């Protein structure tokens, strides 16, 4: 929601939870392939999120970032 848009993972998640999400994103960047994974995150309570990530590419096909979407599946 609005409280997480534009913020880094470590700004909105407890320290011990950031690692799994960051590792997932790095995997997508390294492979250049989109991926989807269920990840346990606790913003206000323990929740499970279906997280999808896809490389963002420029006109030359070079990866310039990530597009990430998450849906609460708790």
mmCIF file of the N, C-alpha and C atoms, coordinates in Angstrom:
data_MODEL
# 
_entry.id   MODEL 
# 
loop_
_atom_site.group_PDB 
_atom_site.id 
_atom_site.type_symbol 
_atom_site.label_atom_id 
_atom_site.label_alt_id 
_atom_site.label_comp_id 
_atom_site.label_asym_id 
_atom_site.label_entity_id 
_atom_site.label_seq_id 
_atom_site.pdbx_PDB_ins_code 
_atom_site.Cartn_x 
_atom_site.Cartn_y 
_atom_site.Cartn_z 
_atom_site.occupancy 
_atom_site.B_iso_or_equiv 
_atom_site.pdbx_formal_charge 
_atom_site.auth_seq_id 
_atom_site.auth_comp_id 
_atom_site.auth_asym_id 
_atom_site.auth_atom_id 
_atom_site.pdbx_PDB_model_num 
ATOM 1   N N  . UNK A 1 1  ? 0.834  -1.189  0.000   1.00 0.00 ? 1  UNK A N  1 
ATOM 2   C CA . UNK A 1 1  ? 0.000  0.000   0.000   1.00 0.00 ? 1  UNK A CA 1 
ATOM 3   C C  . UNK A 1 1  ? 0.871  1.242   0.000   1.00 0.00 ? 1  UNK A C  1 
ATOM 4   N N  . UNK A 1 2  ? 0.281  2.400   0.215   1.00 0.00 ? 2  UNK A N  1 
ATOM 5   C CA . UNK A 1 2  ? 1.008  3.665   0.133   1.00 0.00 ? 2  UNK A CA 1 
ATOM 6   C C  . UNK A 1 2  ? 2.187  3.746   1.094   1.00 0.00 ? 2  UNK A C  1 
ATOM 7   N N  . UNK A 1 3  ? 2.123  3.052   2.221   1.00 0.00 ? 3  UNK A N  1 
ATOM 8   C CA . UNK A 1 3  ? 3.217  3.153   3.178   1.00 0.00 ? 3  UNK A CA 1 
ATOM 9   C C  . UNK A 1 3  ? 4.487  2.421   2.748   1.00 0.00 ? 3  UNK A C  1 
ATOM 10  N N  . UNK A 1 4  ? 4.437  1.621   1.681   1.00 0.00 ? 4  UNK A N  1 
ATOM 11  C CA . UNK A 1 4  ? 5.631  0.917   1.211   1.00 0.00 ? 4  UNK A CA 1 
ATOM 12  C C  . UNK A 1 4  ? 6.098  1.369   -0.172  1.00 0.00 ? 4  UNK A C  1 
ATOM 13  N N  . UNK A 1 5  ? 5.279  2.078   -0.911  1.00 0.00 ? 5  UNK A N  1 
ATOM 14  C CA . UNK A 1 5  ? 5.647  2.517   -2.255  1.00 0.00 ? 5  UNK A CA 1 
ATOM 15  C C  . UNK A 1 5  ? 6.831  3.472   -2.176  1.00 0.00 ? 5  UNK A C  1 
ATOM 16  N N  . UNK A 1 6  ? 7.855  3.171   -2.963  1.00 0.00 ? 6  UNK A N  1 
ATOM 17  C CA . UNK A 1 6  ? 9.030  4.025   -3.027  1.00 0.00 ? 6  UNK A CA 1 
ATOM 18  C C  . UNK A 1 6  ? 10.033 3.821   -1.906  1.00 0.00 ? 6  UNK A C  1 
ATOM 19  N N  . UNK A 1 7  ? 9.787  2.861   -1.037  1.00 0.00 ? 7  UNK A N  1 
ATOM 20  C CA . UNK A 1 7  ? 10.699 2.615   0.080   1.00 0.00 ? 7  UNK A CA 1 
ATOM 21  C C  . UNK A 1 7  ? 11.508 1.346   -0.167  1.00 0.00 ? 7  UNK A C  1 
ATOM 22  N N  . UNK A 1 8  ? 12.687 1.296   0.410   1.00 0.00 ? 8  UNK A N  1 
ATOM 23  C CA . UNK A 1 8  ? 13.542 0.116   0.322   1.00 0.00 ? 8  UNK A CA 1 
ATOM 24  C C  . UNK A 1 8  ? 13.012 -0.958  1.268   1.00 0.00 ? 8  UNK A C  1 
ATOM 25  N N  . UNK A 1 9  ? 13.325 -2.218  0.954   1.00 0.00 ? 9  UNK A N  1 
ATOM 26  C CA . UNK A 1 9  ? 12.844 -3.336  1.774   1.00 0.00 ? 9  UNK A CA 1 
ATOM 27  C C  . UNK A 1 9  ? 13.176 -3.143  3.251   1.00 0.00 ? 9  UNK A C  1 
ATOM 28  N N  . UNK A 1 10 ? 14.410 -2.717  3.527   1.00 0.00 ? 10 UNK A N  1 
ATOM 29  C CA . UNK A 1 10 ? 14.834 -2.575  4.921   1.00 0.00 ? 10 UNK A CA 1 
ATOM 30  C C  . UNK A 1 10 ? 14.161 -1.412  5.651   1.00 0.00 ? 10 UNK A C  1 
ATOM 31  N N  . UNK A 1 11 ? 13.457 -0.569  4.926   1.00 0.00 ? 11 UNK A N  1 
ATOM 32  C CA . UNK A 1 11 ? 12.713 0.524   5.546   1.00 0.00 ? 11 UNK A CA 1 
ATOM 33  C C  . UNK A 1 11 ? 11.332 0.081   6.027   1.00 0.00 ? 11 UNK A C  1 
ATOM 34  N N  . UNK A 1 12 ? 10.833 -1.047  5.498   1.00 0.00 ? 12 UNK A N  1 
ATOM 35  C CA . UNK A 1 12 ? 9.474  -1.465  5.843   1.00 0.00 ? 12 UNK A CA 1 
ATOM 36  C C  . UNK A 1 12 ? 9.396  -2.845  6.489   1.00 0.00 ? 12 UNK A C  1 
ATOM 37  N N  . UNK A 1 13 ? 10.484 -3.602  6.453   1.00 0.00 ? 13 UNK A N  1 
ATOM 38  C CA . UNK A 1 13 ? 10.479 -4.954  7.016   1.00 0.00 ? 13 UNK A CA 1 
ATOM 39  C C  . UNK A 1 13 ? 11.444 -5.065  8.180   1.00 0.00 ? 13 UNK A C  1 
ATOM 40  N N  . UNK A 1 14 ? 11.136 -5.942  9.132   1.00 0.00 ? 14 UNK A N  1 
ATOM 41  C CA . UNK A 1 14 ? 12.093 -6.213  10.205  1.00 0.00 ? 14 UNK A CA 1 
ATOM 42  C C  . UNK A 1 14 ? 13.392 -6.772  9.615   1.00 0.00 ? 14 UNK A C  1 
ATOM 43  N N  . UNK A 1 15 ? 14.504 -6.449  10.220  1.00 0.00 ? 15 UNK A N  1 
ATOM 44  C CA . UNK A 1 15 ? 15.836 -6.823  9.728   1.00 0.00 ? 15 UNK A CA 1 
ATOM 45  C C  . UNK A 1 15 ? 15.942 -8.305  9.372   1.00 0.00 ? 15 UNK A C  1 
ATOM 46  N N  . UNK A 1 16 ? 15.427 -9.177  10.227  1.00 0.00 ? 16 UNK A N  1 
ATOM 47  C CA . UNK A 1 16 ? 15.569 -10.623 10.019  1.00 0.00 ? 16 UNK A CA 1 
ATOM 48  C C  . UNK A 1 16 ? 14.761 -11.142 8.826   1.00 0.00 ? 16 UNK A C  1 
ATOM 49  N N  . UNK A 1 17 ? 13.864 -10.351 8.261   1.00 0.00 ? 17 UNK A N  1 
ATOM 50  C CA . UNK A 1 17 ? 13.045 -10.781 7.129   1.00 0.00 ? 17 UNK A CA 1 
ATOM 51  C C  . UNK A 1 17 ? 13.554 -10.267 5.789   1.00 0.00 ? 17 UNK A C  1 
ATOM 52  N N  . UNK A 1 18 ? 14.410 -9.294  5.811   1.00 0.00 ? 18 UNK A N  1 
ATOM 53  C CA . UNK A 1 18 ? 14.861 -8.667  4.574   1.00 0.00 ? 18 UNK A CA 1 
ATOM 54  C C  . UNK A 1 18 ? 15.666 -9.642  3.712   1.00 0.00 ? 18 UNK A C  1 
ATOM 55  N N  . UNK A 1 19 ? 16.448 -10.513 4.325   1.00 0.00 ? 19 UNK A N  1 
ATOM 56  C CA . UNK A 1 19 ? 17.355 -11.397 3.598   1.00 0.00 ? 19 UNK A CA 1 
ATOM 57  C C  . UNK A 1 19 ? 16.689 -12.259 2.549   1.00 0.00 ? 19 UNK A C  1 
ATOM 58  N N  . UNK A 1 20 ? 15.587 -12.919 2.884   1.00 0.00 ? 20 UNK A N  1 
ATOM 59  C CA . UNK A 1 20 ? 14.917 -13.812 1.934   1.00 0.00 ? 20 UNK A CA 1 
ATOM 60  C C  . UNK A 1 20 ? 14.384 -13.043 0.727   1.00 0.00 ? 20 UNK A C  1 
ATOM 61  N N  . UNK A 1 21 ? 13.802 -11.891 0.973   1.00 0.00 ? 21 UNK A N  1 
ATOM 62  C CA . UNK A 1 21 ? 13.251 -11.097 -0.118  1.00 0.00 ? 21 UNK A CA 1 
ATOM 63  C C  . UNK A 1 21 ? 14.366 -10.557 -1.014  1.00 0.00 ? 21 UNK A C  1 
ATOM 64  N N  . UNK A 1 22 ? 15.436 -10.064 -0.412  1.00 0.00 ? 22 UNK A N  1 
ATOM 65  C CA . UNK A 1 22 ? 16.561 -9.539  -1.194  1.00 0.00 ? 22 UNK A CA 1 
ATOM 66  C C  . UNK A 1 22 ? 17.216 -10.661 -2.006  1.00 0.00 ? 22 UNK A C  1 
ATOM 67  N N  . UNK A 1 23 ? 17.377 -11.847 -1.419  1.00 0.00 ? 23 UNK A N  1 
ATOM 68  C CA . UNK A 1 23 ? 17.961 -12.977 -2.143  1.00 0.00 ? 23 UNK A CA 1 
ATOM 69  C C  . UNK A 1 23 ? 17.097 -13.348 -3.349  1.00 0.00 ? 23 UNK A C  1 
ATOM 70  N N  . UNK A 1 24 ? 15.791 -13.330 -3.176  1.00 0.00 ? 24 UNK A N  1 
ATOM 71  C CA . UNK A 1 24 ? 14.869 -13.622 -4.275  1.00 0.00 ? 24 UNK A CA 1 
ATOM 72  C C  . UNK A 1 24 ? 15.050 -12.609 -5.405  1.00 0.00 ? 24 UNK A C  1 
ATOM 73  N N  . UNK A 1 25 ? 15.121 -11.349 -5.067  1.00 0.00 ? 25 UNK A N  1 
ATOM 74  C CA . UNK A 1 25 ? 15.283 -10.305 -6.081  1.00 0.00 ? 25 UNK A CA 1 
ATOM 75  C C  . UNK A 1 25 ? 16.628 -10.433 -6.793  1.00 0.00 ? 25 UNK A C  1 
ATOM 76  N N  . UNK A 1 26 ? 17.671 -10.732 -6.040  1.00 0.00 ? 26 UNK A N  1 
ATOM 77  C CA . UNK A 1 26 ? 18.998 -10.905 -6.653  1.00 0.00 ? 26 UNK A CA 1 
ATOM 78  C C  . UNK A 1 26 ? 19.007 -12.087 -7.621  1.00 0.00 ? 26 UNK A C  1 
ATOM 79  N N  . UNK A 1 27 ? 18.286 -13.137 -7.275  1.00 0.00 ? 27 UNK A N  1 
ATOM 80  C CA . UNK A 1 27 ? 18.179 -14.309 -8.158  1.00 0.00 ? 27 UNK A CA 1 
ATOM 81  C C  . UNK A 1 27 ? 17.561 -13.919 -9.493  1.00 0.00 ? 27 UNK A C  1 
ATOM 82  N N  . UNK A 1 28 ? 16.513 -13.113 -9.446  1.00 0.00 ? 28 UNK A N  1 
ATOM 83  C CA . UNK A 1 28 ? 15.851 -12.661 -10.672 1.00 0.00 ? 28 UNK A CA 1 
ATOM 84  C C  . UNK A 1 28 ? 16.805 -11.796 -11.495 1.00 0.00 ? 28 UNK A C  1 
ATOM 85  N N  . UNK A 1 29 ? 17.535 -10.912 -10.853 1.00 0.00 ? 29 UNK A N  1 
ATOM 86  C CA . UNK A 1 29 ? 18.502 -10.079 -11.565 1.00 0.00 ? 29 UNK A CA 1 
ATOM 87  C C  . UNK A 1 29 ? 19.612 -10.916 -12.182 1.00 0.00 ? 29 UNK A C  1 
ATOM 88  N N  . UNK A 1 30 ? 20.090 -11.922 -11.453 1.00 0.00 ? 30 UNK A N  1 
ATOM 89  C CA . UNK A 1 30 ? 21.196 -12.757 -11.926 1.00 0.00 ? 30 UNK A CA 1 
ATOM 90  C C  . UNK A 1 30 ? 20.794 -13.641 -13.100 1.00 0.00 ? 30 UNK A C  1 
ATOM 91  N N  . UNK A 1 31 ? 19.587 -14.182 -13.057 1.00 0.00 ? 31 UNK A N  1 
ATOM 92  C CA . UNK A 1 31 ? 19.140 -15.098 -14.114 1.00 0.00 ? 31 UNK A CA 1 
ATOM 93  C C  . UNK A 1 31 ? 18.507 -14.367 -15.285 1.00 0.00 ? 31 UNK A C  1 
ATOM 94  N N  . UNK A 1 32 ? 17.988 -13.169 -15.030 1.00 0.00 ? 32 UNK A N  1 
ATOM 95  C CA . UNK A 1 32 ? 17.302 -12.427 -16.075 1.00 0.00 ? 32 UNK A CA 1 
ATOM 96  C C  . UNK A 1 32 ? 15.920 -12.971 -16.386 1.00 0.00 ? 32 UNK A C  1 
ATOM 97  N N  . UNK A 1 33 ? 15.434 -13.860 -15.518 1.00 0.00 ? 33 UNK A N  1 
ATOM 98  C CA . UNK A 1 33 ? 14.108 -14.470 -15.734 1.00 0.00 ? 33 UNK A CA 1 
ATOM 99  C C  . UNK A 1 33 ? 13.159 -14.069 -14.605 1.00 0.00 ? 33 UNK A C  1 
ATOM 100 N N  . UNK A 1 34 ? 11.900 -13.882 -14.978 1.00 0.00 ? 34 UNK A N  1 
ATOM 101 C CA . UNK A 1 34 ? 10.905 -13.579 -13.945 1.00 0.00 ? 34 UNK A CA 1 
ATOM 102 C C  . UNK A 1 34 ? 10.717 -14.804 -13.058 1.00 0.00 ? 34 UNK A C  1 
ATOM 103 N N  . UNK A 1 35 ? 10.270 -14.549 -11.836 1.00 0.00 ? 35 UNK A N  1 
ATOM 104 C CA . UNK A 1 35 ? 10.070 -15.644 -10.880 1.00 0.00 ? 35 UNK A CA 1 
ATOM 105 C C  . UNK A 1 35 ? 8.942  -15.262 -9.937  1.00 0.00 ? 35 UNK A C  1 
ATOM 106 N N  . UNK A 1 36 ? 8.452  -16.286 -9.256  1.00 0.00 ? 36 UNK A N  1 
ATOM 107 C CA . UNK A 1 36 ? 7.344  -16.100 -8.307  1.00 0.00 ? 36 UNK A CA 1 
ATOM 108 C C  . UNK A 1 36 ? 7.619  -16.986 -7.104  1.00 0.00 ? 36 UNK A C  1 
ATOM 109 N N  . UNK A 1 37 ? 7.390  -16.468 -5.909  1.00 0.00 ? 37 UNK A N  1 
ATOM 110 C CA . UNK A 1 37 ? 7.658  -17.231 -4.708  1.00 0.00 ? 37 UNK A CA 1 
ATOM 111 C C  . UNK A 1 37 ? 6.743  -16.756 -3.583  1.00 0.00 ? 37 UNK A C  1 
ATOM 112 N N  . UNK A 1 38 ? 6.347  -17.689 -2.725  1.00 0.00 ? 38 UNK A N  1 
ATOM 113 C CA . UNK A 1 38 ? 5.593  -17.328 -1.528  1.00 0.00 ? 38 UNK A CA 1 
ATOM 114 C C  . UNK A 1 38 ? 6.602  -17.054 -0.418  1.00 0.00 ? 38 UNK A C  1 
ATOM 115 N N  . UNK A 1 39 ? 6.467  -15.894 0.207   1.00 0.00 ? 39 UNK A N  1 
ATOM 116 C CA . UNK A 1 39 ? 7.409  -15.464 1.238   1.00 0.00 ? 39 UNK A CA 1 
ATOM 117 C C  . UNK A 1 39 ? 6.626  -15.023 2.469   1.00 0.00 ? 39 UNK A C  1 
ATOM 118 N N  . UNK A 1 40 ? 7.084  -15.449 3.645   1.00 0.00 ? 40 UNK A N  1 
ATOM 119 C CA . UNK A 1 40 ? 6.465  -15.024 4.899   1.00 0.00 ? 40 UNK A CA 1 
ATOM 120 C C  . UNK A 1 40 ? 7.049  -13.680 5.300   1.00 0.00 ? 40 UNK A C  1 
ATOM 121 N N  . UNK A 1 41 ? 6.172  -12.714 5.499   1.00 0.00 ? 41 UNK A N  1 
ATOM 122 C CA . UNK A 1 41 ? 6.572  -11.374 5.932   1.00 0.00 ? 41 UNK A CA 1 
ATOM 123 C C  . UNK A 1 41 ? 5.658  -10.936 7.064   1.00 0.00 ? 41 UNK A C  1 
ATOM 124 N N  . UNK A 1 42 ? 6.173  -10.125 7.940   1.00 0.00 ? 42 UNK A N  1 
ATOM 125 C CA . UNK A 1 42 ? 5.355  -9.639  9.055   1.00 0.00 ? 42 UNK A CA 1 
ATOM 126 C C  . UNK A 1 42 ? 5.422  -8.120  9.104   1.00 0.00 ? 42 UNK A C  1 
ATOM 127 N N  . UNK A 1 43 ? 4.423  -7.486  8.523   1.00 0.00 ? 43 UNK A N  1 
ATOM 128 C CA . UNK A 1 43 ? 4.331  -6.028  8.634   1.00 0.00 ? 43 UNK A CA 1 
ATOM 129 C C  . UNK A 1 43 ? 3.718  -5.681  9.986   1.00 0.00 ? 43 UNK A C  1 
ATOM 130 N N  . UNK A 1 44 ? 2.484  -6.076  10.195  1.00 0.00 ? 44 UNK A N  1 
ATOM 131 C CA . UNK A 1 44 ? 1.827  -5.865  11.487  1.00 0.00 ? 44 UNK A CA 1 
ATOM 132 C C  . UNK A 1 44 ? 1.561  -7.197  12.167  1.00 0.00 ? 44 UNK A C  1 
ATOM 133 N N  . UNK A 1 45 ? 1.397  -8.243  11.382  1.00 0.00 ? 45 UNK A N  1 
ATOM 134 C CA . UNK A 1 45 ? 1.198  -9.611  11.870  1.00 0.00 ? 45 UNK A CA 1 
ATOM 135 C C  . UNK A 1 45 ? 1.860  -10.537 10.858  1.00 0.00 ? 45 UNK A C  1 
ATOM 136 N N  . UNK A 1 46 ? 2.033  -11.786 11.212  1.00 0.00 ? 46 UNK A N  1 
ATOM 137 C CA . UNK A 1 46 ? 2.634  -12.724 10.274  1.00 0.00 ? 46 UNK A CA 1 
ATOM 138 C C  . UNK A 1 46 ? 1.692  -12.951 9.110   1.00 0.00 ? 46 UNK A C  1 
ATOM 139 N N  . UNK A 1 47 ? 2.211  -12.772 7.908   1.00 0.00 ? 47 UNK A N  1 
ATOM 140 C CA . UNK A 1 47 ? 1.416  -12.904 6.703   1.00 0.00 ? 47 UNK A CA 1 
ATOM 141 C C  . UNK A 1 47 ? 2.235  -13.636 5.641   1.00 0.00 ? 47 UNK A C  1 
ATOM 142 N N  . UNK A 1 48 ? 1.551  -14.218 4.688   1.00 0.00 ? 48 UNK A N  1 
ATOM 143 C CA . UNK A 1 48 ? 2.215  -14.864 3.565   1.00 0.00 ? 48 UNK A CA 1 
ATOM 144 C C  . UNK A 1 48 ? 1.885  -14.089 2.303   1.00 0.00 ? 48 UNK A C  1 
ATOM 145 N N  . UNK A 1 49 ? 2.912  -13.829 1.514   1.00 0.00 ? 49 UNK A N  1 
ATOM 146 C CA . UNK A 1 49 ? 2.779  -13.016 0.313   1.00 0.00 ? 49 UNK A CA 1 
ATOM 147 C C  . UNK A 1 49 ? 3.243  -13.795 -0.903  1.00 0.00 ? 49 UNK A C  1 
ATOM 148 N N  . UNK A 1 50 ? 2.484  -13.734 -1.970  1.00 0.00 ? 50 UNK A N  1 
ATOM 149 C CA . UNK A 1 50 ? 2.874  -14.280 -3.263  1.00 0.00 ? 50 UNK A CA 1 
ATOM 150 C C  . UNK A 1 50 ? 3.598  -13.138 -3.974  1.00 0.00 ? 50 UNK A C  1 
ATOM 151 N N  . UNK A 1 51 ? 4.923  -13.279 -4.098  1.00 0.00 ? 51 UNK A N  1 
ATOM 152 C CA . UNK A 1 51 ? 5.756  -12.214 -4.645  1.00 0.00 ? 51 UNK A CA 1 
ATOM 153 C C  . UNK A 1 51 ? 6.210  -12.598 -6.052  1.00 0.00 ? 51 UNK A C  1 
ATOM 154 N N  . UNK A 1 52 ? 5.974  -11.710 -7.001  1.00 0.00 ? 52 UNK A N  1 
ATOM 155 C CA . UNK A 1 52 ? 6.423  -11.893 -8.382  1.00 0.00 ? 52 UNK A CA 1 
ATOM 156 C C  . UNK A 1 52 ? 7.425  -10.798 -8.699  1.00 0.00 ? 52 UNK A C  1 
ATOM 157 N N  . UNK A 1 53 ? 8.497  -11.180 -9.391  1.00 0.00 ? 53 UNK A N  1 
ATOM 158 C CA . UNK A 1 53 ? 9.508  -10.202 -9.791  1.00 0.00 ? 53 UNK A CA 1 
ATOM 159 C C  . UNK A 1 53 ? 9.907  -10.483 -11.239 1.00 0.00 ? 53 UNK A C  1 
ATOM 160 N N  . UNK A 1 54 ? 10.102 -9.416  -11.982 1.00 0.00 ? 54 UNK A N  1 
ATOM 161 C CA . UNK A 1 54 ? 10.486 -9.531  -13.378 1.00 0.00 ? 54 UNK A CA 1 
ATOM 162 C C  . UNK A 1 54 ? 11.519 -8.451  -13.679 1.00 0.00 ? 54 UNK A C  1 
ATOM 163 N N  . UNK A 1 55 ? 12.584 -8.803  -14.421 1.00 0.00 ? 55 UNK A N  1 
ATOM 164 C CA . UNK A 1 55 ? 13.584 -7.790  -14.768 1.00 0.00 ? 55 UNK A CA 1 
ATOM 165 C C  . UNK A 1 55 ? 12.967 -6.676  -15.615 1.00 0.00 ? 55 UNK A C  1 
ATOM 166 N N  . UNK A 1 56 ? 13.382 -5.461  -15.345 1.00 0.00 ? 56 UNK A N  1 
ATOM 167 C CA . UNK A 1 56 ? 12.997 -4.297  -16.139 1.00 0.00 ? 56 UNK A CA 1 
ATOM 168 C C  . UNK A 1 56 ? 14.153 -4.054  -17.103 1.00 0.00 ? 56 UNK A C  1 
ATOM 169 N N  . UNK A 1 57 ? 13.867 -4.011  -18.391 1.00 0.00 ? 57 UNK A N  1 
ATOM 170 C CA . UNK A 1 57 ? 14.918 -3.899  -19.409 1.00 0.00 ? 57 UNK A CA 1 
ATOM 171 C C  . UNK A 1 57 ? 14.782 -2.597  -20.208 1.00 0.00 ? 57 UNK A C  1 
ATOM 172 N N  . UNK A 1 58 ? 15.945 -2.103  -20.654 1.00 0.00 ? 58 UNK A N  1 
ATOM 173 C CA . UNK A 1 58 ? 15.936 -0.911  -21.502 1.00 0.00 ? 58 UNK A CA 1 
ATOM 174 C C  . UNK A 1 58 ? 15.759 -1.323  -22.966 1.00 0.00 ? 58 UNK A C  1 
ATOM 175 N N  . UNK A 1 59 ? 15.851 -0.379  -23.877 1.00 0.00 ? 59 UNK A N  1 
ATOM 176 C CA . UNK A 1 59 ? 15.630 -0.640  -25.297 1.00 0.00 ? 59 UNK A CA 1 
ATOM 177 C C  . UNK A 1 59 ? 16.648 -1.623  -25.879 1.00 0.00 ? 59 UNK A C  1 
ATOM 178 N N  . UNK A 1 60 ? 17.803 -1.768  -25.233 1.00 0.00 ? 60 UNK A N  1 
ATOM 179 C CA . UNK A 1 60 ? 18.847 -2.681  -25.702 1.00 0.00 ? 60 UNK A CA 1 
ATOM 180 C C  . UNK A 1 60 ? 18.729 -4.066  -25.070 1.00 0.00 ? 60 UNK A C  1 
ATOM 181 N N  . UNK A 1 61 ? 17.767 -4.244  -24.180 1.00 0.00 ? 61 UNK A N  1 
ATOM 182 C CA . UNK A 1 61 ? 17.602 -5.525  -23.509 1.00 0.00 ? 61 UNK A CA 1 
ATOM 183 C C  . UNK A 1 61 ? 18.407 -5.670  -22.239 1.00 0.00 ? 61 UNK A C  1 
ATOM 184 N N  . UNK A 1 62 ? 19.131 -4.618  -21.855 1.00 0.00 ? 62 UNK A N  1 
ATOM 185 C CA . UNK A 1 62 ? 19.918 -4.658  -20.615 1.00 0.00 ? 62 UNK A CA 1 
ATOM 186 C C  . UNK A 1 62 ? 19.010 -4.472  -19.411 1.00 0.00 ? 62 UNK A C  1 
ATOM 187 N N  . UNK A 1 63 ? 19.277 -5.206  -18.343 1.00 0.00 ? 63 UNK A N  1 
ATOM 188 C CA . UNK A 1 63 ? 18.481 -5.100  -17.119 1.00 0.00 ? 63 UNK A CA 1 
ATOM 189 C C  . UNK A 1 63 ? 18.835 -3.805  -16.401 1.00 0.00 ? 63 UNK A C  1 
ATOM 190 N N  . UNK A 1 64 ? 17.812 -3.013  -16.115 1.00 0.00 ? 64 UNK A N  1 
ATOM 191 C CA . UNK A 1 64 ? 18.015 -1.725  -15.442 1.00 0.00 ? 64 UNK A CA 1 
ATOM 192 C C  . UNK A 1 64 ? 17.333 -1.679  -14.070 1.00 0.00 ? 64 UNK A C  1 
ATOM 193 N N  . UNK A 1 65 ? 16.571 -2.708  -13.734 1.00 0.00 ? 65 UNK A N  1 
ATOM 194 C CA . UNK A 1 65 ? 15.871 -2.718  -12.451 1.00 0.00 ? 65 UNK A CA 1 
ATOM 195 C C  . UNK A 1 65 ? 14.930 -3.905  -12.380 1.00 0.00 ? 65 UNK A C  1 
ATOM 196 N N  . UNK A 1 66 ? 13.995 -3.831  -11.455 1.00 0.00 ? 66 UNK A N  1 
ATOM 197 C CA . UNK A 1 66 ? 13.025 -4.900  -11.248 1.00 0.00 ? 66 UNK A CA 1 
ATOM 198 C C  . UNK A 1 66 ? 11.619 -4.328  -11.137 1.00 0.00 ? 66 UNK A C  1 
ATOM 199 N N  . UNK A 1 67 ? 10.679 -5.100  -11.607 1.00 0.00 ? 67 UNK A N  1 
ATOM 200 C CA . UNK A 1 67 ? 9.267  -4.823  -11.353 1.00 0.00 ? 67 UNK A CA 1 
ATOM 201 C C  . UNK A 1 67 ? 8.823  -5.899  -10.379 1.00 0.00 ? 67 UNK A C  1 
ATOM 202 N N  . UNK A 1 68 ? 8.321  -5.493  -9.220  1.00 0.00 ? 68 UNK A N  1 
ATOM 203 C CA . UNK A 1 68 ? 7.923  -6.452  -8.180  1.00 0.00 ? 68 UNK A CA 1 
ATOM 204 C C  . UNK A 1 68 ? 6.489  -6.168  -7.755  1.00 0.00 ? 68 UNK A C  1 
ATOM 205 N N  . UNK A 1 69 ? 5.722  -7.240  -7.647  1.00 0.00 ? 69 UNK A N  1 
ATOM 206 C CA . UNK A 1 69 ? 4.346  -7.135  -7.165  1.00 0.00 ? 69 UNK A CA 1 
ATOM 207 C C  . UNK A 1 69 ? 4.142  -8.205  -6.101  1.00 0.00 ? 69 UNK A C  1 
ATOM 208 N N  . UNK A 1 70 ? 3.359  -7.872  -5.088  1.00 0.00 ? 70 UNK A N  1 
ATOM 209 C CA . UNK A 1 70 ? 3.099  -8.828  -4.009  1.00 0.00 ? 70 UNK A CA 1 
ATOM 210 C C  . UNK A 1 70 ? 1.614  -8.822  -3.657  1.00 0.00 ? 70 UNK A C  1 
ATOM 211 N N  . UNK A 1 71 ? 1.075  -10.018 -3.471  1.00 0.00 ? 71 UNK A N  1 
ATOM 212 C CA . UNK A 1 71 ? -0.324 -10.167 -3.094  1.00 0.00 ? 71 UNK A CA 1 
ATOM 213 C C  . UNK A 1 71 ? -0.383 -10.944 -1.798  1.00 0.00 ? 71 UNK A C  1 
ATOM 214 N N  . UNK A 1 72 ? -1.115 -10.429 -0.827  1.00 0.00 ? 72 UNK A N  1 
ATOM 215 C CA . UNK A 1 72 ? -1.264 -11.102 0.460   1.00 0.00 ? 72 UNK A CA 1 
ATOM 216 C C  . UNK A 1 72 ? -2.141 -12.334 0.251   1.00 0.00 ? 72 UNK A C  1 
ATOM 217 N N  . UNK A 1 73 ? -1.595 -13.524 0.553   1.00 0.00 ? 73 UNK A N  1 
ATOM 218 C CA . UNK A 1 73 ? -2.340 -14.777 0.396   1.00 0.00 ? 73 UNK A CA 1 
ATOM 219 C C  . UNK A 1 73 ? -2.599 -15.452 1.740   1.00 0.00 ? 73 UNK A C  1 
ATOM 220 N N  . UNK A 1 74 ? -2.478 -14.686 2.804   1.00 0.00 ? 74 UNK A N  1 
ATOM 221 C CA . UNK A 1 74 ? -2.689 -15.216 4.144   1.00 0.00 ? 74 UNK A CA 1 
ATOM 222 C C  . UNK A 1 74 ? -4.096 -15.730 4.303   1.00 0.00 ? 74 UNK A C  1 
# 
